[in-house]
Structures are given as structure tokens and as C-alpha cells.
Amino acid sequence: MNGVFEAIIGAHPMESVRPITLLISSYLLVVLIAPMRISAQQGTMQTAVSQINELMQAHATAGDFSGAVLVARDGHILYQHAFGYANLEWRIPNDLQTKFEIGSMTKQFTALLVLQFVNEGKIKLDGHLSDYLPYYRRNTGNRVTVSQLLSHTSGIPNFISAPGFLEGPASRTEYSVKNFAQKYCGGDLEFAPGTRFNYSNSGYFLLGAILEQVSGNPYEQLLKERIFNPLGMNDSGYAHNDTLIPHRAAGYERSGNSLKNARFYDMSIPFAAGALYSTVADLLSWDQALYGDRLLPANLRDLLFKPNLDNYGFGWGILIPKPGSPYAGETVLMHGGAIFGFQSVIERIPKYRELIVLLDNTDSPKLLEIALEIRRALSDNH
């Protein structure tokens, strides 16, 4: 600031009093107001954090949440905490390094991989399923596009909706990608492709099959090389049943008022639709990467969040809260995940670069409700 003062004083000695006075006054105003603004922002932020902690403690005490939560704004962690047990039988607590299966949150990673191959000219969004999977039934594959698989508008039936599939031996059997695609993802179309939305794990399984067919590499390897390693997501991966994964949480299901060990589900089945595990910290790294073009050019990255039928993009749901709800009229990008013994939710509010991640190693039905309460605490304290 001295150089500025000297320049003014040296120019016109008689006329310099008013500029100096104005400049000093303005400077003092900034000096006084800036800390007040920072203090006010810190105050509202602390209020939000206190409210979030209070509601999380209440839900954990009520048995509604057992897992890890992270809330961030502009890449900075506002709140993170772990509740409950990673292993109930040994009474080993969850912590912030605990790895949770994330179920259908896997789809956002699959979608980004597909768009990377689109960017490289190896997959076309308007290309047909049969263009990439020669073993898939052609009378269906010739009608369904990659874009329709990504947006759940393909009409291919959801394999988990097949009567008895989850309850019977089919869900406990290991399959090759080709075998499962042919046996359980090849049913007759439920509607003309592109005309309706119907959430289908089969579609994302087939996207994983396409990625492997086009690249010649396993889906798991593609994830590591193209997403996890570049972003330093060292605590994320494919949740194989037989692999020893340090800090992996056990999953639990509700039985009346108590919990029991989750049913066995062979992880060859969820594949590119739901087989990943992660941590809250890794998902913060993922969130931040989605604001830049490190993984994908902006024009393709934005397709992840462009609404198609039923406000579903590619691997992401697009929520526009109604009047009276937190962030009414704003865009909330979100997805949930549910797999035996685990529930997960991720919500991103791009306007404020806010992130909510909830990872639970029970089948709690409360996660969306909890996420809404956290969103309200954030919205009320800007």
C-alpha cells in the first residue's frame, strides 16, 4: 500500500488530501468489513456443522445410521465422522478409513469410463449393442444404443426383477461376463428403446461388457488405470468376495429390531452396475475431479449430468427440489446405492460446490432422509 500512497502524494500536493482520505477510508472499510464477513461466514458454517453433528448423532443413536459421513464445501471438509461398527461380532468400530460397498453408485464410474472411450473414438453413443458384443442376441442388440443403456431407456429387463433371482441360488453363483450377459441380460424388450425410463442393472452390466470387449482389459483394470490411480483413490476398488480387503466393513441386514449378517451375493453379478467399494475421502476426490477436465473434456463430462427421461443423466440422477425444500429450484446431482448389507448416497450441489456422502454398512432405509436433513442445514446457513 505504501507505493500507492506515495504515487498519489507525489503527483499533486494540494489535491492529494482528498484522494488520500478516500483511499485510507476505503482501505479501513475493507480491513474492517472483510474480517466481519469472514467471521459471519465462519459463524454460519459452524452453525451448519453443529446442526449436522446433532442430527447425525441422533440418527446413529436411533439405529438409523452405521457408517461414515462426509460433508464438504468447495473441496473443504466441513464435517466427517464415523458411527457404529465395521464388525459387530468383534465390536470393531467404523472409522473414516473404513471401506464400504457402494452398490449402484458404481454406475457413475462406469458411465465416465464409457465416455472416455467415446472421446477416444472407440465407442459411439449412437452405436448399437450388437456393434460391440458379437455374442449378444442381435434382434435386441441391433435396436438398443449405448446412450439408451446409459440413460436406462433401453427396455432391457432388470435382472434383479426376475422372480426368485435374489432369493435363489442364481444370486450366489459365479458367472463369466459373457455367460451372465447372455443368460440374464438378454430378455425380451419391455418397451421400444428410447420411449420410456426403467432403471435397469442389466443395462450397466452390458456397458461393462462393452468396455471389456472394446479394450481387451478387465473392467476392474480400466477403473484403476483410468480413474482410481490418476485421482489417488487408493481405497476404492472392486469388492471381490474372496479378496482380503483391509478395513472392509461387514454388511448387515435388518431382521425385526435386530441385525443379522448380510446374505451372500456373488460379486460377479453386480459387476459394472454395482460391485465397487470406496471411502468417504476417496469420494471427495472423485467429486472434485468432476469439476475439471482431468478425466474427460467438459463437453462429454457434462453429459453425465444432462437430464434424459425421468431426469436421469448418465449414471447420475438430477434432482430439482420443489418450493419449500432445501435448494428449491437448484440442481442437485445424486445417486444412491443398495446391495445386501450396504446403503449409500452421494449428493452434489454444483452451485455451491457442496458434497454430501453417506456410506452405511446396514440396509438402513433412512439415508435419503438423512441426506435431506443435511442439505437443509447447509441451505439454511449460507
C-alpha positions as CSV (number, residue, x, y, z in Angstrom):
1,M,0.0,0.0,0.0
2,N,2.9,2.4,0.6
3,G,3.7,2.7,-3.1
4,V,0.1,3.7,-3.8
5,F,0.2,6.4,-1.2
6,E,3.5,7.8,-2.5
7,A,2.3,7.9,-6.0
8,I,-0.8,10.0,-5.1
9,I,1.1,12.3,-2.8
10,G,3.9,12.9,-5.3
11,A,1.5,13.9,-8.1
12,H,-0.4,17.0,-6.8
13,P,0.5,18.0,-3.3
14,M,-2.5,20.4,-2.9
15,E,-5.0,17.9,-4.4
16,S,-3.8,14.9,-2.7
17,V,-5.6,15.2,0.6
18,R,-9.0,14.1,-0.7
19,P,-7.7,11.1,-2.7
20,I,-5.6,10.1,0.3
21,T,-8.6,10.5,2.6
22,L,-10.8,8.5,0.3
23,L,-8.2,5.8,-0.2
24,I,-7.5,5.5,3.5
25,S,-11.2,5.4,4.3
26,S,-11.8,2.8,1.7
27,Y,-8.9,0.7,2.9
28,L,-10.0,0.9,6.5
29,L,-13.5,0.0,5.4
30,V,-12.2,-3.1,3.6
31,V,-10.0,-4.0,6.6
32,L,-12.9,-3.7,9.0
33,I,-15.6,-5.4,6.8
34,A,-13.5,-8.3,5.4
35,P,-13.0,-9.8,8.9
36,M,-16.6,-9.2,9.7
37,R,-17.7,-11.1,6.6
38,I,-15.2,-13.9,7.3
39,S,-16.4,-14.1,10.8
40,A,-20.0,-14.2,9.7
41,Q,-19.3,-16.9,7.2
42,Q,-17.4,-18.9,9.8
43,G,-20.3,-18.4,12.2
44,T,-22.9,-19.7,9.7
45,M,-20.6,-22.6,8.8
46,Q,-20.2,-23.5,12.4
47,T,-23.9,-23.4,12.9
48,A,-24.3,-25.8,9.9
49,V,-21.7,-28.1,11.3
50,S,-23.3,-28.2,14.7
51,Q,-26.7,-28.9,13.2
52,I,-25.2,-31.7,11.1
53,N,-23.4,-33.2,14.0
54,E,-26.6,-33.1,16.1
55,L,-28.7,-34.8,13.5
56,M,-26.1,-37.4,12.8
57,Q,-25.7,-38.3,16.5
58,A,-29.4,-38.6,16.8
59,H,-29.8,-40.9,13.8
60,A,-26.8,-43.0,15.0
61,T,-28.4,-43.3,18.5
62,A,-31.7,-44.3,16.9
63,G,-30.0,-47.0,14.9
64,D,-30.7,-45.3,11.6
65,F,-27.1,-45.0,10.6
66,S,-24.0,-47.1,10.9
67,G,-21.1,-45.9,8.7
68,A,-19.2,-42.8,7.6
69,V,-20.4,-39.4,6.6
70,L,-18.6,-36.5,4.9
71,V,-19.9,-33.1,4.1
72,A,-17.7,-30.6,2.1
73,R,-18.0,-27.2,0.6
74,D,-15.7,-26.1,-2.3
75,G,-13.4,-29.1,-1.6
76,H,-13.0,-28.3,2.1
77,I,-14.3,-30.8,4.6
78,L,-17.0,-29.2,6.9
79,Y,-17.9,-32.4,8.7
80,Q,-16.8,-36.0,8.7
81,H,-17.5,-38.7,11.3
82,A,-17.9,-42.4,11.6
83,F,-20.6,-44.2,13.6
84,G,-21.4,-47.8,14.5
85,Y,-19.3,-50.9,13.9
86,A,-17.4,-52.2,10.9
87,N,-17.7,-55.7,12.5
88,L,-20.5,-56.1,15.0
89,E,-19.3,-59.5,16.2
90,W,-15.9,-58.2,17.1
91,R,-17.2,-54.8,18.1
92,I,-14.7,-53.1,15.7
93,P,-15.8,-49.5,15.1
94,N,-16.3,-47.9,11.8
95,D,-13.8,-45.1,11.1
96,L,-13.0,-42.7,8.2
97,Q,-10.8,-45.3,6.6
98,T,-13.5,-48.0,6.5
99,K,-14.3,-49.3,3.1
100,F,-18.0,-49.7,2.2
101,E,-19.6,-51.3,-0.7
102,I,-21.4,-48.6,-2.7
103,G,-23.8,-50.6,-4.8
104,S,-25.3,-48.6,-7.7
105,M,-23.1,-45.6,-7.1
106,T,-20.8,-47.7,-9.2
107,K,-22.8,-46.7,-12.3
108,Q,-21.3,-43.2,-12.3
109,F,-17.8,-44.6,-12.7
110,T,-19.0,-46.9,-15.5
111,A,-20.6,-44.1,-17.3
112,L,-17.4,-42.0,-17.2
113,L,-15.4,-44.9,-18.5
114,V,-17.8,-45.2,-21.4
115,L,-17.5,-41.5,-22.2
116,Q,-13.7,-41.8,-22.1
117,F,-13.9,-44.4,-24.8
118,V,-16.4,-42.2,-26.7
119,N,-13.8,-39.4,-26.5
120,E,-11.2,-41.8,-28.0
121,G,-13.5,-42.8,-30.8
122,K,-13.7,-46.4,-29.7
123,I,-17.4,-46.3,-28.7
124,K,-20.2,-44.3,-30.2
125,L,-23.2,-43.1,-28.1
126,D,-25.5,-43.9,-31.0
127,G,-23.7,-47.2,-31.7
128,H,-25.7,-50.3,-31.1
129,L,-25.2,-53.0,-28.5
130,S,-24.5,-55.6,-31.3
131,D,-21.8,-53.4,-32.7
132,Y,-19.7,-54.2,-29.6
133,L,-21.0,-57.5,-28.3
134,P,-21.0,-60.1,-31.0
135,Y,-22.3,-62.8,-28.7
136,Y,-25.4,-60.8,-27.7
137,R,-28.8,-61.6,-29.3
138,R,-28.9,-59.5,-32.4
139,N,-32.6,-58.9,-32.7
140,T,-32.4,-56.9,-29.5
141,G,-28.8,-55.7,-29.8
142,N,-29.5,-54.1,-33.1
143,R,-32.2,-51.9,-31.6
144,V,-30.5,-50.7,-28.4
145,T,-27.9,-47.9,-28.3
146,V,-25.1,-47.2,-25.9
147,S,-26.8,-43.9,-24.9
148,Q,-30.0,-45.8,-24.1
149,L,-28.1,-48.2,-21.8
150,L,-26.5,-45.2,-20.0
151,S,-29.9,-43.5,-19.5
152,H,-31.9,-46.5,-18.5
153,T,-34.1,-46.2,-21.6
154,S,-33.1,-49.4,-23.4
155,G,-36.1,-51.5,-22.5
156,I,-33.9,-54.4,-21.4
157,P,-35.4,-56.0,-18.3
158,N,-33.6,-55.6,-15.0
159,F,-32.2,-58.9,-14.0
160,I,-32.8,-58.4,-10.3
161,S,-36.5,-58.1,-11.0
162,A,-36.7,-61.7,-12.3
163,P,-38.9,-63.8,-9.9
164,G,-36.7,-65.5,-7.4
165,F,-33.4,-64.3,-8.6
166,L,-32.2,-62.6,-5.5
167,E,-33.7,-65.2,-3.2
168,G,-32.5,-68.3,-5.0
169,P,-29.2,-69.9,-6.0
170,A,-28.8,-67.7,-9.1
171,S,-27.6,-64.8,-6.9
172,R,-25.0,-67.0,-5.2
173,T,-23.4,-68.4,-8.4
174,E,-20.2,-67.0,-10.0
175,Y,-20.6,-66.1,-13.7
176,S,-18.3,-65.0,-16.5
177,V,-19.3,-61.7,-18.1
178,K,-20.4,-63.3,-21.3
179,N,-22.4,-66.1,-19.6
180,F,-24.3,-63.7,-17.4
181,A,-24.9,-61.2,-20.2
182,Q,-26.4,-64.0,-22.3
183,K,-28.4,-65.7,-19.5
184,Y,-29.7,-62.8,-17.5
185,C,-29.4,-59.6,-19.6
186,G,-30.9,-60.9,-22.8
187,G,-34.6,-60.9,-22.0
188,D,-37.2,-59.6,-24.5
189,L,-37.5,-55.8,-24.5
190,E,-40.2,-54.4,-22.2
191,F,-40.7,-51.4,-24.4
192,A,-39.4,-49.8,-27.6
193,P,-35.9,-48.4,-26.8
194,G,-35.8,-44.7,-26.1
195,T,-39.5,-44.4,-25.3
196,R,-39.5,-44.9,-21.5
197,F,-37.3,-44.8,-18.4
198,N,-36.9,-48.1,-16.5
199,Y,-34.0,-48.4,-14.1
200,S,-32.0,-51.5,-15.2
201,N,-28.9,-53.0,-13.7
202,S,-28.8,-55.2,-16.9
203,G,-28.0,-52.1,-19.0
204,Y,-25.0,-51.2,-16.9
205,F,-23.8,-54.8,-16.7
206,L,-23.8,-54.7,-20.5
207,L,-21.9,-51.4,-20.5
208,G,-19.2,-53.2,-18.5
209,A,-19.2,-56.0,-21.0
210,I,-18.8,-53.5,-23.9
211,L,-15.9,-51.8,-22.1
212,E,-14.1,-55.1,-21.7
213,Q,-14.8,-56.2,-25.3
214,V,-13.6,-52.9,-26.8
215,S,-10.5,-52.5,-24.6
216,G,-9.5,-56.2,-24.2
217,N,-8.9,-55.4,-20.5
218,P,-11.0,-56.3,-17.4
219,Y,-13.4,-53.7,-16.1
220,E,-11.5,-53.6,-12.8
221,Q,-8.2,-52.7,-14.6
222,L,-9.9,-49.9,-16.5
223,L,-11.1,-48.4,-13.3
224,K,-7.7,-48.5,-11.7
225,E,-5.8,-47.2,-14.7
226,R,-8.2,-44.5,-15.8
227,I,-9.9,-43.2,-12.7
228,F,-8.6,-44.5,-9.3
229,N,-4.9,-44.3,-9.9
230,P,-4.9,-40.8,-11.5
231,L,-7.1,-39.4,-8.7
232,G,-5.2,-41.2,-5.9
233,M,-8.3,-43.1,-5.0
234,N,-6.3,-45.8,-3.3
235,D,-9.1,-47.0,-1.0
236,S,-11.5,-47.8,-3.8
237,G,-11.9,-50.9,-5.9
238,Y,-13.9,-54.0,-7.0
239,A,-15.4,-55.8,-3.9
240,H,-14.5,-59.4,-4.8
241,N,-15.9,-61.9,-2.3
242,D,-12.7,-63.8,-1.9
243,T,-10.2,-60.9,-1.8
244,L,-8.8,-59.8,1.5
245,I,-9.5,-56.0,1.6
246,P,-8.0,-54.2,4.6
247,H,-10.5,-52.1,6.5
248,R,-13.5,-53.6,4.6
249,A,-16.8,-53.3,6.6
250,A,-19.0,-56.3,7.0
251,G,-22.6,-55.8,5.8
252,Y,-25.7,-56.3,7.9
253,E,-29.4,-56.6,7.2
254,R,-32.3,-55.8,9.5
255,S,-34.3,-58.7,11.0
256,G,-37.1,-57.2,13.1
257,N,-35.5,-55.0,15.7
258,S,-32.0,-56.5,15.3
259,L,-29.3,-57.0,12.7
260,K,-28.0,-60.2,11.0
261,N,-25.1,-60.9,8.7
262,A,-26.0,-59.9,5.1
263,R,-26.9,-62.6,2.7
264,F,-24.2,-63.8,0.3
265,Y,-24.2,-62.2,-3.1
266,D,-21.7,-63.3,-5.7
267,M,-19.9,-60.1,-6.8
268,S,-19.5,-61.2,-10.4
269,I,-23.2,-60.3,-10.7
270,P,-23.4,-56.6,-9.9
271,F,-20.2,-56.0,-11.9
272,A,-20.3,-52.6,-13.7
273,A,-23.7,-51.9,-12.2
274,G,-22.8,-52.2,-8.5
275,A,-19.7,-54.0,-7.4
276,L,-17.4,-51.2,-6.1
277,Y,-16.3,-50.2,-2.6
278,S,-14.9,-46.9,-1.5
279,T,-14.4,-44.5,1.3
280,V,-15.8,-41.0,2.0
281,A,-12.4,-39.4,1.4
282,D,-12.0,-41.1,-2.0
283,L,-15.4,-39.9,-3.0
284,L,-14.5,-36.4,-2.1
285,S,-11.5,-36.8,-4.6
286,W,-14.0,-38.1,-7.2
287,D,-16.4,-35.1,-6.6
288,Q,-13.6,-32.6,-7.1
289,A,-12.4,-34.2,-10.2
290,L,-15.8,-33.9,-11.8
291,Y,-15.5,-30.1,-11.7
292,G,-12.5,-30.2,-14.0
293,D,-11.5,-31.9,-17.3
294,R,-8.7,-34.1,-16.0
295,L,-10.7,-37.3,-16.7
296,L,-12.9,-36.1,-19.5
297,P,-13.4,-33.0,-21.7
298,A,-16.1,-30.7,-20.4
299,N,-18.5,-31.3,-23.4
300,L,-18.6,-35.0,-22.6
301,R,-18.3,-34.7,-18.8
302,D,-21.4,-32.6,-18.8
303,L,-23.4,-35.4,-20.5
304,L,-23.2,-37.2,-17.2
305,F,-25.4,-34.5,-15.7
306,K,-27.7,-33.7,-18.7
307,P,-31.3,-34.8,-17.9
308,N,-32.8,-37.5,-20.1
309,L,-36.1,-39.2,-19.4
310,D,-37.1,-39.0,-15.7
311,N,-34.3,-36.6,-15.1
312,Y,-31.6,-39.3,-15.2
313,G,-28.3,-38.4,-16.9
314,F,-25.6,-41.0,-17.4
315,G,-25.0,-42.6,-14.1
316,W,-26.5,-39.7,-12.2
317,G,-29.9,-38.6,-11.1
318,I,-30.7,-34.9,-11.5
319,L,-32.9,-33.6,-8.7
320,I,-34.6,-30.2,-8.8
321,P,-36.1,-29.7,-5.3
322,K,-39.6,-28.3,-5.1
323,P,-40.5,-25.0,-3.4
324,G,-40.2,-25.3,0.3
325,S,-37.4,-27.8,0.0
326,P,-33.7,-27.1,0.6
327,Y,-32.1,-25.6,-2.6
328,A,-35.5,-25.3,-4.2
329,G,-35.1,-24.8,-7.9
330,E,-31.4,-25.6,-7.8
331,T,-29.7,-28.6,-9.4
332,V,-28.8,-31.5,-7.0
333,L,-26.8,-34.3,-8.6
334,M,-27.3,-37.5,-6.8
335,H,-27.3,-41.3,-6.7
336,G,-27.9,-44.0,-4.2
337,G,-26.7,-47.5,-3.8
338,A,-28.1,-50.6,-2.2
339,I,-26.6,-54.0,-2.1
340,F,-27.0,-56.8,0.5
341,G,-25.9,-55.2,3.8
342,F,-25.0,-51.8,2.5
343,Q,-26.6,-48.5,1.6
344,S,-25.0,-45.4,0.1
345,V,-25.9,-41.9,-1.0
346,I,-23.9,-39.2,-2.8
347,E,-25.4,-35.7,-3.4
348,R,-23.6,-32.8,-5.1
349,I,-24.9,-29.2,-5.2
350,P,-22.8,-27.7,-8.1
351,K,-23.8,-24.0,-7.5
352,Y,-22.1,-24.1,-4.1
353,R,-19.7,-26.9,-4.8
354,E,-21.2,-28.8,-1.8
355,L,-21.0,-32.5,-1.3
356,I,-22.8,-35.0,0.9
357,V,-21.6,-38.6,1.2
358,L,-23.3,-41.2,3.4
359,L,-21.9,-44.8,3.4
360,D,-23.7,-47.3,5.6
361,N,-22.9,-51.0,6.3
362,T,-26.5,-51.8,7.1
363,D,-29.6,-51.8,5.0
364,S,-30.9,-48.6,6.7
365,P,-33.9,-47.1,4.9
366,K,-33.1,-43.7,6.2
367,L,-30.2,-42.4,4.1
368,L,-32.2,-40.2,1.8
369,E,-34.0,-38.7,4.7
370,I,-30.7,-38.0,6.5
371,A,-29.2,-36.5,3.3
372,L,-32.2,-34.2,3.0
373,E,-31.7,-33.0,6.6
374,I,-28.0,-32.3,5.9
375,R,-28.9,-30.4,2.8
376,R,-31.4,-28.3,4.8
377,A,-28.7,-27.5,7.4
378,L,-26.3,-26.4,4.6
379,S,-29.0,-24.4,2.8
380,D,-30.1,-22.6,6.0
381,N,-26.5,-21.5,6.7
382,H,-25.1,-19.8,3.6
